Amino acid sequence: MFILPRREYCDKCGRSYSKKANLDRHKKYECEVDRNFSCPGCPYKAKRKEHLKRHMIFIHNVILKPNDNNSQDLILPNP
Protein backbone atom coordinates (compact mmCIF):
# COMPACT_ATOMS: atom_id res chain seq x y z
CA MET A 1 0.00 0.00 0.00
CA PHE A 2 1.32 3.44 -0.98
CA ILE A 3 0.33 6.43 1.17
CA LEU A 4 0.64 9.91 -0.27
CA PRO A 5 2.37 12.46 1.96
CA ARG A 6 0.06 14.90 3.73
CA ARG A 7 -0.34 18.26 2.03
CA GLU A 8 -1.28 21.58 3.61
CA TYR A 9 -3.75 23.69 1.59
CA CYS A 10 -4.38 27.43 1.61
CA ASP A 11 -8.02 28.12 2.40
CA LYS A 12 -7.97 31.32 0.28
CA CYS A 13 -6.37 30.23 -3.00
CA GLY A 14 -6.04 26.44 -2.79
CA ARG A 15 -2.26 26.23 -3.25
CA SER A 16 -0.75 23.24 -1.51
CA TYR A 17 2.46 22.84 0.45
CA SER A 18 4.29 19.85 1.87
CA LYS A 19 5.16 21.71 5.08
CA LYS A 20 2.96 23.82 7.33
CA ALA A 21 5.76 26.39 7.73
CA ASN A 22 5.71 27.00 3.97
CA LEU A 23 1.92 27.42 4.03
CA ASP A 24 2.22 29.88 6.93
CA ARG A 25 4.81 31.92 5.01
CA HIS A 26 2.55 31.87 1.93
CA LYS A 27 -0.40 33.17 3.95
CA LYS A 28 1.67 35.89 5.63
CA TYR A 29 3.64 37.20 2.66
CA GLU A 30 2.02 36.06 -0.58
CA CYS A 31 -1.68 35.19 -0.57
CA GLU A 32 -3.83 38.26 -1.18
CA VAL A 33 -0.99 40.53 -0.04
CA ASP A 34 -0.06 43.74 -1.85
CA ARG A 35 3.31 43.92 -3.54
CA ASN A 36 5.12 46.22 -1.11
CA PHE A 37 8.70 46.00 -2.40
CA SER A 38 9.34 48.24 -5.42
CA CYS A 39 12.35 48.14 -7.70
CA PRO A 40 14.05 51.54 -7.97
CA GLY A 41 15.18 50.74 -11.53
CA CYS A 42 11.93 49.66 -13.18
CA PRO A 43 8.19 49.15 -12.50
CA TYR A 44 8.69 45.66 -10.98
CA LYS A 45 7.07 45.07 -7.56
CA ALA A 46 7.49 42.04 -5.30
CA LYS A 47 5.60 40.61 -2.34
CA ARG A 48 8.80 39.48 -0.61
CA LYS A 49 12.09 41.32 -0.09
CA GLU A 50 14.15 38.32 -1.22
CA HIS A 51 12.25 38.26 -4.54
CA LEU A 52 13.10 41.93 -5.13
CA LYS A 53 16.77 41.22 -4.32
CA ARG A 54 16.81 38.30 -6.77
CA HIS A 55 15.20 40.50 -9.44
CA MET A 56 17.77 43.26 -8.93
CA ILE A 57 20.69 40.81 -9.10
CA PHE A 58 19.59 39.03 -12.28
CA ILE A 59 17.84 41.85 -14.16
CA HIS A 60 19.84 44.92 -13.11
CA ASN A 61 23.21 43.21 -12.32
CA VAL A 62 23.20 44.59 -8.76
CA ILE A 63 25.84 43.29 -6.35
CA LEU A 64 25.04 42.41 -2.73
CA LYS A 65 27.61 43.69 -0.24
CA PRO A 66 27.54 42.58 3.44
CA ASN A 67 27.19 45.41 5.96
CA ASP A 68 27.74 45.74 9.71
CA ASN A 69 24.13 44.88 10.64
CA ASN A 70 24.30 41.22 9.54
CA SER A 71 22.37 42.29 6.47
CA GLN A 72 23.26 43.12 2.90
CA ASP A 73 23.39 46.40 1.01
CA LEU A 74 22.53 46.59 -2.66
CA ILE A 75 25.24 48.18 -4.77
CA LEU A 76 24.00 49.56 -8.10
CA PRO A 77 26.36 49.15 -11.06
CA ASN A 78 27.79 52.17 -12.84
CA PRO A 79 25.73 53.07 -15.94
PyMOL Python script that loads the backbone (N, CA, C, O; Angstrom):
from pymol import cmd

cmd.read_pdbstr("""\
ATOM      1  N   MET A   1       0.840  -1.174   0.000  1.00  0.00           N
ATOM      2  CA  MET A   1       0.000   0.000   0.000  1.00  0.00           C
ATOM      3  C   MET A   1       0.888   1.242   0.000  1.00  0.00           C
ATOM      4  O   MET A   1       1.850   1.325   0.764  1.00  0.00           O
ATOM      5  N   PHE A   2       0.562   2.202  -0.859  1.00  0.00           N
ATOM      6  CA  PHE A   2       1.323   3.440  -0.977  1.00  0.00           C
ATOM      7  C   PHE A   2       0.487   4.575  -0.406  1.00  0.00           C
ATOM      8  O   PHE A   2      -0.650   4.785  -0.828  1.00  0.00           O
ATOM      9  N   ILE A   3       1.044   5.310   0.554  1.00  0.00           N
ATOM     10  CA  ILE A   3       0.327   6.428   1.173  1.00  0.00           C
ATOM     11  C   ILE A   3       0.972   7.726   0.708  1.00  0.00           C
ATOM     12  O   ILE A   3       2.182   7.917   0.836  1.00  0.00           O
ATOM     13  N   LEU A   4       0.150   8.610   0.169  1.00  0.00           N
ATOM     14  CA  LEU A   4       0.642   9.912  -0.269  1.00  0.00           C
ATOM     15  C   LEU A   4       0.981  10.774   0.938  1.00  0.00           C
ATOM     16  O   LEU A   4       0.291  10.709   1.955  1.00  0.00           O
ATOM     17  N   PRO A   5       2.039  11.584   0.840  1.00  0.00           N
ATOM     18  CA  PRO A   5       2.373  12.465   1.958  1.00  0.00           C
ATOM     19  C   PRO A   5       1.267  13.505   2.163  1.00  0.00           C
ATOM     20  O   PRO A   5       0.606  13.923   1.213  1.00  0.00           O
ATOM     21  N   ARG A   6       1.085  13.906   3.402  1.00  0.00           N
ATOM     22  CA  ARG A   6       0.062  14.897   3.733  1.00  0.00           C
ATOM     23  C   ARG A   6       0.435  16.246   3.133  1.00  0.00           C
ATOM     24  O   ARG A   6       1.599  16.646   3.159  1.00  0.00           O
ATOM     25  N   ARG A   7      -0.546  16.934   2.601  1.00  0.00           N
ATOM     26  CA  ARG A   7      -0.345  18.265   2.033  1.00  0.00           C
ATOM     27  C   ARG A   7      -1.127  19.274   2.850  1.00  0.00           C
ATOM     28  O   ARG A   7      -2.190  18.962   3.387  1.00  0.00           O
ATOM     29  N   GLU A   8      -0.603  20.473   2.943  1.00  0.00           N
ATOM     30  CA  GLU A   8      -1.283  21.582   3.611  1.00  0.00           C
ATOM     31  C   GLU A   8      -1.837  22.490   2.520  1.00  0.00           C
ATOM     32  O   GLU A   8      -1.114  22.833   1.584  1.00  0.00           O
ATOM     33  N   TYR A   9      -3.101  22.885   2.622  1.00  0.00           N
ATOM     34  CA  TYR A   9      -3.753  23.686   1.591  1.00  0.00           C
ATOM     35  C   TYR A   9      -4.142  25.058   2.124  1.00  0.00           C
ATOM     36  O   TYR A   9      -4.590  25.195   3.263  1.00  0.00           O
ATOM     37  N   CYS A  10      -3.961  26.076   1.277  1.00  0.00           N
ATOM     38  CA  CYS A  10      -4.378  27.431   1.609  1.00  0.00           C
ATOM     39  C   CYS A  10      -5.891  27.514   1.447  1.00  0.00           C
ATOM     40  O   CYS A  10      -6.432  27.124   0.413  1.00  0.00           O
ATOM     41  N   ASP A  11      -6.570  28.022   2.469  1.00  0.00           N
ATOM     42  CA  ASP A  11      -8.021  28.119   2.402  1.00  0.00           C
ATOM     43  C   ASP A  11      -8.498  29.271   1.522  1.00  0.00           C
ATOM     44  O   ASP A  11      -9.682  29.337   1.191  1.00  0.00           O
ATOM     45  N   LYS A  12      -7.591  30.188   1.133  1.00  0.00           N
ATOM     46  CA  LYS A  12      -7.971  31.321   0.285  1.00  0.00           C
ATOM     47  C   LYS A  12      -7.789  31.042  -1.202  1.00  0.00           C
ATOM     48  O   LYS A  12      -8.648  31.394  -2.010  1.00  0.00           O
ATOM     49  N   CYS A  13      -6.661  30.404  -1.569  1.00  0.00           N
ATOM     50  CA  CYS A  13      -6.372  30.225  -2.999  1.00  0.00           C
ATOM     51  C   CYS A  13      -6.230  28.770  -3.420  1.00  0.00           C
ATOM     52  O   CYS A  13      -6.218  28.478  -4.616  1.00  0.00           O
ATOM     53  N   GLY A  14      -6.122  27.854  -2.468  1.00  0.00           N
ATOM     54  CA  GLY A  14      -6.045  26.439  -2.793  1.00  0.00           C
ATOM     55  C   GLY A  14      -4.656  25.896  -3.075  1.00  0.00           C
ATOM     56  O   GLY A  14      -4.511  24.699  -3.322  1.00  0.00           O
ATOM     57  N   ARG A  15      -3.621  26.743  -3.046  1.00  0.00           N
ATOM     58  CA  ARG A  15      -2.258  26.228  -3.255  1.00  0.00           C
ATOM     59  C   ARG A  15      -1.923  25.235  -2.162  1.00  0.00           C
ATOM     60  O   ARG A  15      -2.401  25.352  -1.034  1.00  0.00           O
ATOM     61  N   SER A  16      -1.098  24.255  -2.504  1.00  0.00           N
ATOM     62  CA  SER A  16      -0.751  23.243  -1.515  1.00  0.00           C
ATOM     63  C   SER A  16       0.747  23.256  -1.228  1.00  0.00           C
ATOM     64  O   SER A  16       1.560  23.618  -2.079  1.00  0.00           O
ATOM     65  N   TYR A  17       1.086  22.853  -0.011  1.00  0.00           N
ATOM     66  CA  TYR A  17       2.465  22.843   0.453  1.00  0.00           C
ATOM     67  C   TYR A  17       2.722  21.558   1.231  1.00  0.00           C
ATOM     68  O   TYR A  17       1.824  21.026   1.884  1.00  0.00           O
ATOM     69  N   SER A  18       3.942  21.071   1.156  1.00  0.00           N
ATOM     70  CA  SER A  18       4.290  19.846   1.866  1.00  0.00           C
ATOM     71  C   SER A  18       4.566  20.098   3.340  1.00  0.00           C
ATOM     72  O   SER A  18       4.519  19.173   4.150  1.00  0.00           O
ATOM     73  N   LYS A  19       4.859  21.367   3.696  1.00  0.00           N
ATOM     74  CA  LYS A  19       5.159  21.705   5.083  1.00  0.00           C
ATOM     75  C   LYS A  19       4.284  22.860   5.543  1.00  0.00           C
ATOM     76  O   LYS A  19       4.034  23.803   4.791  1.00  0.00           O
ATOM     77  N   LYS A  20       3.823  22.777   6.779  1.00  0.00           N
ATOM     78  CA  LYS A  20       2.965  23.818   7.327  1.00  0.00           C
ATOM     79  C   LYS A  20       3.696  25.160   7.386  1.00  0.00           C
ATOM     80  O   LYS A  20       3.078  26.204   7.175  1.00  0.00           O
ATOM     81  N   ALA A  21       4.988  25.147   7.666  1.00  0.00           N
ATOM     82  CA  ALA A  21       5.757  26.394   7.732  1.00  0.00           C
ATOM     83  C   ALA A  21       5.721  27.128   6.391  1.00  0.00           C
ATOM     84  O   ALA A  21       5.641  28.356   6.353  1.00  0.00           O
ATOM     85  N   ASN A  22       5.779  26.374   5.294  1.00  0.00           N
ATOM     86  CA  ASN A  22       5.709  26.998   3.971  1.00  0.00           C
ATOM     87  C   ASN A  22       4.329  27.587   3.716  1.00  0.00           C
ATOM     88  O   ASN A  22       4.211  28.659   3.122  1.00  0.00           O
ATOM     89  N   LEU A  23       3.280  26.890   4.162  1.00  0.00           N
ATOM     90  CA  LEU A  23       1.920  27.417   4.034  1.00  0.00           C
ATOM     91  C   LEU A  23       1.771  28.684   4.868  1.00  0.00           C
ATOM     92  O   LEU A  23       1.167  29.653   4.408  1.00  0.00           O
ATOM     93  N   ASP A  24       2.308  28.695   6.078  1.00  0.00           N
ATOM     94  CA  ASP A  24       2.221  29.879   6.933  1.00  0.00           C
ATOM     95  C   ASP A  24       2.919  31.073   6.290  1.00  0.00           C
ATOM     96  O   ASP A  24       2.398  32.188   6.330  1.00  0.00           O
ATOM     97  N   ARG A  25       4.092  30.851   5.698  1.00  0.00           N
ATOM     98  CA  ARG A  25       4.814  31.924   5.005  1.00  0.00           C
ATOM     99  C   ARG A  25       3.998  32.427   3.821  1.00  0.00           C
ATOM    100  O   ARG A  25       3.913  33.633   3.588  1.00  0.00           O
ATOM    101  N   HIS A  26       3.398  31.503   3.072  1.00  0.00           N
ATOM    102  CA  HIS A  26       2.551  31.866   1.933  1.00  0.00           C
ATOM    103  C   HIS A  26       1.401  32.770   2.385  1.00  0.00           C
ATOM    104  O   HIS A  26       1.132  33.800   1.766  1.00  0.00           O
ATOM    105  N   LYS A  27       0.733  32.380   3.461  1.00  0.00           N
ATOM    106  CA  LYS A  27      -0.401  33.170   3.952  1.00  0.00           C
ATOM    107  C   LYS A  27       0.042  34.548   4.434  1.00  0.00           C
ATOM    108  O   LYS A  27      -0.670  35.532   4.230  1.00  0.00           O
ATOM    109  N   LYS A  28       1.198  34.629   5.065  1.00  0.00           N
ATOM    110  CA  LYS A  28       1.666  35.890   5.634  1.00  0.00           C
ATOM    111  C   LYS A  28       2.199  36.851   4.571  1.00  0.00           C
ATOM    112  O   LYS A  28       1.942  38.054   4.638  1.00  0.00           O
ATOM    113  N   TYR A  29       2.942  36.324   3.588  1.00  0.00           N
ATOM    114  CA  TYR A  29       3.644  37.200   2.658  1.00  0.00           C
ATOM    115  C   TYR A  29       3.136  37.172   1.218  1.00  0.00           C
ATOM    116  O   TYR A  29       3.470  38.072   0.447  1.00  0.00           O
ATOM    117  N   GLU A  30       2.349  36.182   0.830  1.00  0.00           N
ATOM    118  CA  GLU A  30       2.022  36.059  -0.575  1.00  0.00           C
ATOM    119  C   GLU A  30       0.534  36.090  -0.904  1.00  0.00           C
ATOM    120  O   GLU A  30       0.130  36.809  -1.817  1.00  0.00           O
ATOM    121  N   CYS A  31      -0.280  35.343  -0.198  1.00  0.00           N
ATOM    122  CA  CYS A  31      -1.679  35.187  -0.571  1.00  0.00           C
ATOM    123  C   CYS A  31      -2.477  36.449  -0.257  1.00  0.00           C
ATOM    124  O   CYS A  31      -2.593  36.854   0.899  1.00  0.00           O
ATOM    125  N   GLU A  32      -3.018  37.056  -1.293  1.00  0.00           N
ATOM    126  CA  GLU A  32      -3.835  38.259  -1.179  1.00  0.00           C
ATOM    127  C   GLU A  32      -3.117  39.387  -0.447  1.00  0.00           C
ATOM    128  O   GLU A  32      -3.739  40.155   0.286  1.00  0.00           O
ATOM    129  N   VAL A  33      -1.805  39.482  -0.650  1.00  0.00           N
ATOM    130  CA  VAL A  33      -0.988  40.530  -0.043  1.00  0.00           C
ATOM    131  C   VAL A  33      -0.528  41.464  -1.150  1.00  0.00           C
ATOM    132  O   VAL A  33      -0.169  41.016  -2.238  1.00  0.00           O
ATOM    133  N   ASP A  34      -0.540  42.771  -0.870  1.00  0.00           N
ATOM    134  CA  ASP A  34      -0.061  43.740  -1.853  1.00  0.00           C
ATOM    135  C   ASP A  34       1.438  43.579  -2.059  1.00  0.00           C
ATOM    136  O   ASP A  34       2.162  43.128  -1.172  1.00  0.00           O
ATOM    137  N   ARG A  35       1.878  43.955  -3.234  1.00  0.00           N
ATOM    138  CA  ARG A  35       3.311  43.916  -3.544  1.00  0.00           C
ATOM    139  C   ARG A  35       3.937  45.193  -2.984  1.00  0.00           C
ATOM    140  O   ARG A  35       3.811  46.269  -3.570  1.00  0.00           O
ATOM    141  N   ASN A  36       4.613  45.058  -1.844  1.00  0.00           N
ATOM    142  CA  ASN A  36       5.116  46.219  -1.109  1.00  0.00           C
ATOM    143  C   ASN A  36       6.563  46.589  -1.418  1.00  0.00           C
ATOM    144  O   ASN A  36       7.020  47.654  -1.003  1.00  0.00           O
ATOM    145  N   PHE A  37       7.290  45.743  -2.130  1.00  0.00           N
ATOM    146  CA  PHE A  37       8.702  46.004  -2.399  1.00  0.00           C
ATOM    147  C   PHE A  37       8.873  46.421  -3.853  1.00  0.00           C
ATOM    148  O   PHE A  37       8.684  45.613  -4.762  1.00  0.00           O
ATOM    149  N   SER A  38       9.230  47.683  -4.073  1.00  0.00           N
ATOM    150  CA  SER A  38       9.339  48.238  -5.423  1.00  0.00           C
ATOM    151  C   SER A  38      10.789  48.335  -5.863  1.00  0.00           C
ATOM    152  O   SER A  38      11.668  48.702  -5.084  1.00  0.00           O
ATOM    153  N   CYS A  39      11.020  48.003  -7.110  1.00  0.00           N
ATOM    154  CA  CYS A  39      12.349  48.137  -7.697  1.00  0.00           C
ATOM    155  C   CYS A  39      12.602  49.604  -8.036  1.00  0.00           C
ATOM    156  O   CYS A  39      11.754  50.246  -8.657  1.00  0.00           O
ATOM    157  N   PRO A  40      13.761  50.147  -7.635  1.00  0.00           N
ATOM    158  CA  PRO A  40      14.055  51.541  -7.972  1.00  0.00           C
ATOM    159  C   PRO A  40      14.454  51.728  -9.436  1.00  0.00           C
ATOM    160  O   PRO A  40      14.529  52.860  -9.915  1.00  0.00           O
ATOM    161  N   GLY A  41      14.710  50.626 -10.151  1.00  0.00           N
ATOM    162  CA  GLY A  41      15.181  50.743 -11.530  1.00  0.00           C
ATOM    163  C   GLY A  41      14.145  50.477 -12.599  1.00  0.00           C
ATOM    164  O   GLY A  41      14.397  50.728 -13.778  1.00  0.00           O
ATOM    165  N   CYS A  42      12.970  49.967 -12.211  1.00  0.00           N
ATOM    166  CA  CYS A  42      11.927  49.659 -13.184  1.00  0.00           C
ATOM    167  C   CYS A  42      10.590  49.506 -12.446  1.00  0.00           C
ATOM    168  O   CYS A  42      10.559  49.622 -11.221  1.00  0.00           O
ATOM    169  N   PRO A  43       9.497  49.251 -13.153  1.00  0.00           N
ATOM    170  CA  PRO A  43       8.190  49.152 -12.496  1.00  0.00           C
ATOM    171  C   PRO A  43       7.938  47.864 -11.700  1.00  0.00           C
ATOM    172  O   PRO A  43       6.865  47.716 -11.115  1.00  0.00           O
ATOM    173  N   TYR A  44       8.886  46.940 -11.664  1.00  0.00           N
ATOM    174  CA  TYR A  44       8.690  45.661 -10.980  1.00  0.00           C
ATOM    175  C   TYR A  44       8.369  45.855  -9.499  1.00  0.00           C
ATOM    176  O   TYR A  44       8.981  46.689  -8.832  1.00  0.00           O
ATOM    177  N   LYS A  45       7.404  45.080  -8.987  1.00  0.00           N
ATOM    178  CA  LYS A  45       7.071  45.066  -7.558  1.00  0.00           C
ATOM    179  C   LYS A  45       7.023  43.623  -7.094  1.00  0.00           C
ATOM    180  O   LYS A  45       6.608  42.736  -7.839  1.00  0.00           O
ATOM    181  N   ALA A  46       7.450  43.389  -5.855  1.00  0.00           N
ATOM    182  CA  ALA A  46       7.490  42.043  -5.296  1.00  0.00           C
ATOM    183  C   ALA A  46       6.748  41.999  -3.969  1.00  0.00           C
ATOM    184  O   ALA A  46       6.613  43.011  -3.282  1.00  0.00           O
ATOM    185  N   LYS A  47       6.269  40.809  -3.620  1.00  0.00           N
ATOM    186  CA  LYS A  47       5.601  40.614  -2.339  1.00  0.00           C
ATOM    187  C   LYS A  47       6.604  40.330  -1.230  1.00  0.00           C
ATOM    188  O   LYS A  47       6.314  40.559  -0.056  1.00  0.00           O
ATOM    189  N   ARG A  48       7.784  39.830  -1.597  1.00  0.00           N
ATOM    190  CA  ARG A  48       8.799  39.483  -0.609  1.00  0.00           C
ATOM    191  C   ARG A  48      10.116  40.158  -0.950  1.00  0.00           C
ATOM    192  O   ARG A  48      10.477  40.280  -2.120  1.00  0.00           O
ATOM    193  N   LYS A  49      10.835  40.599   0.086  1.00  0.00           N
ATOM    194  CA  LYS A  49      12.094  41.317  -0.095  1.00  0.00           C
ATOM    195  C   LYS A  49      13.119  40.478  -0.851  1.00  0.00           C
ATOM    196  O   LYS A  49      13.846  40.995  -1.699  1.00  0.00           O
ATOM    197  N   GLU A  50      13.175  39.169  -0.540  1.00  0.00           N
ATOM    198  CA  GLU A  50      14.154  38.325  -1.223  1.00  0.00           C
ATOM    199  C   GLU A  50      13.856  38.189  -2.715  1.00  0.00           C
ATOM    200  O   GLU A  50      14.776  37.987  -3.508  1.00  0.00           O
ATOM    201  N   HIS A  51      12.585  38.298  -3.109  1.00  0.00           N
ATOM    202  CA  HIS A  51      12.252  38.256  -4.539  1.00  0.00           C
ATOM    203  C   HIS A  51      12.721  39.530  -5.232  1.00  0.00           C
ATOM    204  O   HIS A  51      13.196  39.480  -6.367  1.00  0.00           O
ATOM    205  N   LEU A  52      12.591  40.676  -4.557  1.00  0.00           N
ATOM    206  CA  LEU A  52      13.095  41.927  -5.131  1.00  0.00           C
ATOM    207  C   LEU A  52      14.615  41.870  -5.260  1.00  0.00           C
ATOM    208  O   LEU A  52      15.164  42.298  -6.275  1.00  0.00           O
ATOM    209  N   LYS A  53      15.306  41.344  -4.237  1.00  0.00           N
ATOM    210  CA  LYS A  53      16.767  41.218  -4.320  1.00  0.00           C
ATOM    211  C   LYS A  53      17.174  40.333  -5.500  1.00  0.00           C
ATOM    212  O   LYS A  53      18.088  40.674  -6.251  1.00  0.00           O
ATOM    213  N   ARG A  54      16.498  39.202  -5.657  1.00  0.00           N
ATOM    214  CA  ARG A  54      16.808  38.295  -6.771  1.00  0.00           C
ATOM    215  C   ARG A  54      16.583  38.998  -8.102  1.00  0.00           C
ATOM    216  O   ARG A  54      17.399  38.868  -9.015  1.00  0.00           O
ATOM    217  N   HIS A  55      15.486  39.742  -8.224  1.00  0.00           N
ATOM    218  CA  HIS A  55      15.203  40.504  -9.441  1.00  0.00           C
ATOM    219  C   HIS A  55      16.328  41.489  -9.738  1.00  0.00           C
ATOM    220  O   HIS A  55      16.809  41.570 -10.868  1.00  0.00           O
ATOM    221  N   MET A  56      16.743  42.233  -8.721  1.00  0.00           N
ATOM    222  CA  MET A  56      17.766  43.258  -8.933  1.00  0.00           C
ATOM    223  C   MET A  56      19.114  42.646  -9.311  1.00  0.00           C
ATOM    224  O   MET A  56      19.862  43.235 -10.091  1.00  0.00           O
ATOM    225  N   ILE A  57      19.427  41.476  -8.769  1.00  0.00           N
ATOM    226  CA  ILE A  57      20.687  40.808  -9.096  1.00  0.00           C
ATOM    227  C   ILE A  57      20.676  40.330 -10.549  1.00  0.00           C
ATOM    228  O   ILE A  57      21.626  40.576 -11.293  1.00  0.00           O
ATOM    229  N   PHE A  58      19.605  39.650 -10.950  1.00  0.00           N
ATOM    230  CA  PHE A  58      19.586  39.033 -12.277  1.00  0.00           C
ATOM    231  C   PHE A  58      19.154  39.978 -13.393  1.00  0.00           C
ATOM    232  O   PHE A  58      19.595  39.814 -14.530  1.00  0.00           O
ATOM    233  N   ILE A  59      18.318  40.946 -13.106  1.00  0.00           N
ATOM    234  CA  ILE A  59      17.841  41.854 -14.156  1.00  0.00           C
ATOM    235  C   ILE A  59      18.707  43.104 -14.258  1.00  0.00           C
ATOM    236  O   ILE A  59      19.012  43.562 -15.359  1.00  0.00           O
ATOM    237  N   HIS A  60      19.104  43.657 -13.107  1.00  0.00           N
ATOM    238  CA  HIS A  60      19.845  44.924 -13.111  1.00  0.00           C
ATOM    239  C   HIS A  60      21.323  44.752 -12.763  1.00  0.00           C
ATOM    240  O   HIS A  60      22.036  45.745 -12.626  1.00  0.00           O
ATOM    241  N   ASN A  61      21.801  43.500 -12.617  1.00  0.00           N
ATOM    242  CA  ASN A  61      23.208  43.212 -12.316  1.00  0.00           C
ATOM    243  C   ASN A  61      23.704  43.901 -11.050  1.00  0.00           C
ATOM    244  O   ASN A  61      24.848  44.352 -10.989  1.00  0.00           O
ATOM    245  N   VAL A  62      22.848  43.981 -10.048  1.00  0.00           N
ATOM    246  CA  VAL A  62      23.200  44.589  -8.765  1.00  0.00           C
ATOM    247  C   VAL A  62      24.032  43.602  -7.965  1.00  0.00           C
ATOM    248  O   VAL A  62      23.825  42.392  -8.055  1.00  0.00           O
ATOM    249  N   ILE A  63      24.965  44.112  -7.190  1.00  0.00           N
ATOM    250  CA  ILE A  63      25.835  43.294  -6.354  1.00  0.00           C
ATOM    251  C   ILE A  63      25.401  43.449  -4.898  1.00  0.00           C
ATOM    252  O   ILE A  63      25.117  44.562  -4.455  1.00  0.00           O
ATOM    253  N   LEU A  64      25.346  42.352  -4.156  1.00  0.00           N
ATOM    254  CA  LEU A  64      25.040  42.411  -2.731  1.00  0.00           C
ATOM    255  C   LEU A  64      26.336  42.514  -1.942  1.00  0.00           C
ATOM    256  O   LEU A  64      27.250  41.713  -2.140  1.00  0.00           O
ATOM    257  N   LYS A  65      26.421  43.487  -1.057  1.00  0.00           N
ATOM    258  CA  LYS A  65      27.614  43.691  -0.243  1.00  0.00           C
ATOM    259  C   LYS A  65      27.214  43.578   1.224  1.00  0.00           C
ATOM    260  O   LYS A  65      26.314  44.294   1.662  1.00  0.00           O
ATOM    261  N   PRO A  66      27.865  42.689   2.008  1.00  0.00           N
ATOM    262  CA  PRO A  66      27.541  42.582   3.442  1.00  0.00           C
ATOM    263  C   PRO A  66      27.806  43.896   4.163  1.00  0.00           C
ATOM    264  O   PRO A  66      28.753  44.612   3.837  1.00  0.00           O
ATOM    265  N   ASN A  67      26.957  44.213   5.156  1.00  0.00           N
ATOM    266  CA  ASN A  67      27.186  45.407   5.960  1.00  0.00           C
ATOM    267  C   ASN A  67      27.370  45.021   7.424  1.00  0.00           C
ATOM    268  O   ASN A  67      27.424  43.835   7.748  1.00  0.00           O
ATOM    269  N   ASP A  68      27.465  45.993   8.297  1.00  0.00           N
ATOM    270  CA  ASP A  68      27.742  45.743   9.713  1.00  0.00           C
ATOM    271  C   ASP A  68      26.538  45.216  10.490  1.00  0.00           C
ATOM    272  O   ASP A  68      26.702  44.758  11.621  1.00  0.00           O
ATOM    273  N   ASN A  69      25.348  45.266   9.925  1.00  0.00           N
ATOM    274  CA  ASN A  69      24.128  44.884  10.642  1.00  0.00           C
ATOM    275  C   ASN A  69      23.694  43.459  10.329  1.00  0.00           C
ATOM    276  O   ASN A  69      22.510  43.141  10.440  1.00  0.00           O
ATOM    277  N   ASN A  70      24.631  42.591   9.939  1.00  0.00           N
ATOM    278  CA  ASN A  70      24.304  41.215   9.537  1.00  0.00           C
ATOM    279  C   ASN A  70      23.244  41.196   8.449  1.00  0.00           C
ATOM    280  O   ASN A  70      22.391  40.310   8.411  1.00  0.00           O
ATOM    281  N   SER A  71      23.308  42.166   7.583  1.00  0.00           N
ATOM    282  CA  SER A  71      22.370  42.289   6.470  1.00  0.00           C
ATOM    283  C   SER A  71      23.197  42.491   5.209  1.00  0.00           C
ATOM    284  O   SER A  71      24.413  42.295   5.219  1.00  0.00           O
ATOM    285  N   GLN A  72      22.548  42.878   4.140  1.00  0.00           N
ATOM    286  CA  GLN A  72      23.259  43.120   2.895  1.00  0.00           C
ATOM    287  C   GLN A  72      22.781  44.421   2.277  1.00  0.00           C
ATOM    288  O   GLN A  72      21.589  44.729   2.292  1.00  0.00           O
ATOM    289  N   ASP A  73      23.721  45.181   1.736  1.00  0.00           N
ATOM    290  CA  ASP A  73      23.393  46.396   1.009  1.00  0.00           C
ATOM    291  C   ASP A  73      23.411  46.097  -0.479  1.00  0.00           C
ATOM    292  O   ASP A  73      24.215  45.294  -0.951  1.00  0.00           O
ATOM    293  N   LEU A  74      22.531  46.738  -1.203  1.00  0.00           N
ATOM    294  CA  LEU A  74      22.528  46.593  -2.655  1.00  0.00           C
ATOM    295  C   LEU A  74      23.434  47.665  -3.239  1.00  0.00           C
ATOM    296  O   LEU A  74      23.320  48.840  -2.891  1.00  0.00           O
ATOM    297  N   ILE A  75      24.325  47.262  -4.120  1.00  0.00           N
ATOM    298  CA  ILE A  75      25.243  48.185  -4.773  1.00  0.00           C
ATOM    299  C   ILE A  75      24.839  48.253  -6.248  1.00  0.00           C
ATOM    300  O   ILE A  75      24.919  47.251  -6.958  1.00  0.00           O
ATOM    301  N   LEU A  76      24.411  49.416  -6.705  1.00  0.00           N
ATOM    302  CA  LEU A  76      23.997  49.563  -8.097  1.00  0.00           C
ATOM    303  C   LEU A  76      25.237  49.691  -8.981  1.00  0.00           C
ATOM    304  O   LEU A  76      26.200  50.358  -8.603  1.00  0.00           O
ATOM    305  N   PRO A  77      25.220  49.054 -10.158  1.00  0.00           N
ATOM    306  CA  PRO A  77      26.364  49.150 -11.064  1.00  0.00           C
ATOM    307  C   PRO A  77      26.437  50.542 -11.688  1.00  0.00           C
ATOM    308  O   PRO A  77      25.441  51.261 -11.757  1.00  0.00           O
ATOM    309  N   ASN A  78      27.626  50.902 -12.136  1.00  0.00           N
ATOM    310  CA  ASN A  78      27.785  52.174 -12.843  1.00  0.00           C
ATOM    311  C   ASN A  78      27.140  52.077 -14.210  1.00  0.00           C
ATOM    312  O   ASN A  78      27.306  51.077 -14.907  1.00  0.00           O
ATOM    313  N   PRO A  79      26.395  53.121 -14.604  1.00  0.00           N
ATOM    314  CA  PRO A  79      25.731  53.070 -15.936  1.00  0.00           C
ATOM    315  C   PRO A  79      26.701  53.121 -17.078  1.00  0.00           C
ATOM    316  O   PRO A  79      26.291  53.087 -18.238  1.00  0.00           O
TER     317      PRO A  79
END
""", "prot")
cmd.dss("prot")
cmd.show_as("cartoon", "prot")
cmd.util.cbc("prot")
cmd.orient("prot")
